[in-house]
Amino acid sequence: MENLFGNAIPFMSKVLDFVWQRQEVISNNLTNAETPNYKSQYVTFEDALRRQMEKAGVNDKNDYAKAITQLKSQIHEIKGHTERLDGNTVDTTDEMVEMTRATYQYQYLLNAVTQDITRFRTVLKGN
């Protein structure tokens, strides 16, 4: 019973971790909106996720499990944004939009995991 839920729950858990990290980075950007020379940052994981899933063998669920555990996010500085006179690149409007998007993503993913666990519990109980 090593992986009772297959790859769905570990996969969703990893994505939840990434979205949570994205929210932390956005929050840090907003906190430093008035800090001179602060460079806005963002988190990426979607491209790495796609590459890992493409590399994983289509027929072997263990390849997917390994790919999921090896996923890493990356934090980048935003380049090309207009700097203010103090050198800060945080655009609070953009950051608030991204925070809202990340919050909705997190809530959606959390609901999906909860529903999967609820269905699994229902099957186990036989109701």
Phi, psi and omega per residue, in radians:
M1 nan 0.612 -3.087
E2 -1.058 -0.810 -3.107
N3 -2.232 1.308 -3.024
L4 -1.020 -0.600 -3.080
F5 -1.654 0.113 -3.044
G6 1.264 -2.541 -3.116
N7 -1.694 -0.148 -3.036
A8 -1.094 -0.899 -3.088
I9 -1.171 -0.821 3.083
P10 -1.045 -0.656 3.120
F11 -1.111 -0.877 -3.135
M12 -1.103 -0.658 3.120
S13 -1.075 -0.755 3.141
K14 -1.131 -0.755 3.133
V15 -1.141 -0.685 3.068
L16 -1.031 -0.727 3.100
D17 -1.052 -0.734 -3.130
F18 -1.164 -0.750 -3.141
V19 -1.149 -0.656 3.074
W20 -1.070 -0.757 3.120
Q21 -1.097 -0.684 3.100
R22 -1.047 -0.751 3.117
Q23 -1.100 -0.679 3.118
E24 -1.110 -0.739 -3.138
V25 -1.153 -0.741 3.105
I26 -1.092 -0.757 3.111
S27 -1.050 -0.717 3.102
N28 -1.110 -0.704 3.086
N29 -1.060 -0.810 -3.130
L30 -1.123 -0.664 3.114
T31 -1.102 -0.593 -3.093
N32 -1.737 0.350 -3.094
A33 -1.052 -0.433 -3.131
E34 -1.925 0.178 -3.135
T35 -1.480 2.106 3.139
P36 -1.013 2.423 3.091
N37 1.156 0.174 3.092
Y38 -1.295 2.346 3.120
K39 -1.847 2.185 -3.135
S40 -1.057 2.535 -3.120
Q41 -2.164 2.844 3.049
Y42 -2.585 2.790 -3.102
V43 -1.924 2.373 3.016
T44 -2.140 2.504 3.012
F45 -2.639 -0.276 -3.054
E46 -1.095 -0.751 3.139
D47 -1.159 -0.740 3.104
A48 -1.112 -0.685 3.112
L49 -1.075 -0.826 -3.140
R50 -1.077 -0.774 3.139
R51 -1.099 -0.750 3.141
Q52 -1.104 -0.730 -3.129
M53 -1.197 -0.612 3.101
E54 -1.203 -0.601 3.124
K55 -1.250 -0.545 -3.086
A56 -1.152 2.515 3.115
G57 -1.162 2.369 -3.065
V58 -1.192 -0.498 -3.047
N59 -1.723 -0.136 -3.057
D60 -2.000 1.909 -3.118
K61 -1.138 -0.409 3.100
N62 -1.200 -0.550 3.066
D63 -1.122 -0.704 3.102
Y64 -1.141 -0.751 3.132
A65 -1.061 -0.754 3.122
K66 -1.129 -0.759 3.129
A67 -1.064 -0.702 -3.136
I68 -1.112 -0.794 -3.097
T69 -1.207 -0.414 -3.112
Q70 -1.537 -0.075 -3.112
L71 -1.106 2.383 3.093
K72 -2.319 2.461 3.049
S73 -1.590 2.891 3.099
Q74 -2.276 2.460 3.066
I75 -1.863 2.242 -3.109
H76 -2.139 2.664 2.949
E77 -1.481 2.455 3.107
I78 -1.288 2.191 3.141
K79 -1.894 2.590 3.067
G80 1.543 -0.087 3.070
H81 -1.318 2.567 3.110
T82 -1.216 2.210 3.083
E83 -1.467 2.523 2.996
R84 -1.346 3.069 3.136
L85 -1.037 -0.504 -3.138
D86 -1.502 0.062 3.095
G87 1.522 -0.006 -3.127
N88 -1.401 2.448 -3.122
T89 -1.985 0.187 -3.112
V90 -1.332 2.185 3.016
D91 -1.846 1.821 -3.022
T92 -1.079 -0.573 3.110
T93 -1.126 -0.843 3.095
D94 -1.045 -0.735 -3.118
E95 -1.130 -0.686 3.123
M96 -1.171 -0.675 3.076
V97 -1.089 -0.797 -3.140
E98 -1.154 -0.623 3.097
M99 -1.137 -0.737 3.110
T100 -1.091 -0.780 3.118
R101 -1.057 -0.808 -3.127
A102 -1.139 -0.642 3.111
T103 -1.123 -0.783 3.095
Y104 -1.122 -0.700 3.096
Q105 -1.053 -0.804 -3.117
Y106 -1.084 -0.811 -3.140
Q107 -1.084 -0.739 3.127
Y108 -1.080 -0.840 -3.135
L109 -1.101 -0.727 3.120
L110 -1.094 -0.730 3.081
N111 -1.095 -0.701 3.137
A112 -1.105 -0.776 3.113
V113 -1.119 -0.765 3.134
T114 -1.053 -0.750 3.120
Q115 -1.124 -0.699 3.093
D116 -1.079 -0.783 -3.136
I117 -1.156 -0.684 3.109
T118 -1.096 -0.763 3.108
R119 -1.105 -0.717 3.131
F120 -1.118 -0.745 3.104
R121 -1.077 -0.721 3.117
T122 -1.090 -0.729 3.096
V123 -1.091 -0.751 -3.127
L124 -1.136 -0.669 -3.138
K125 -1.341 -0.390 -3.133
G126 1.413 0.348 3.137
N127 -1.611 nan nan
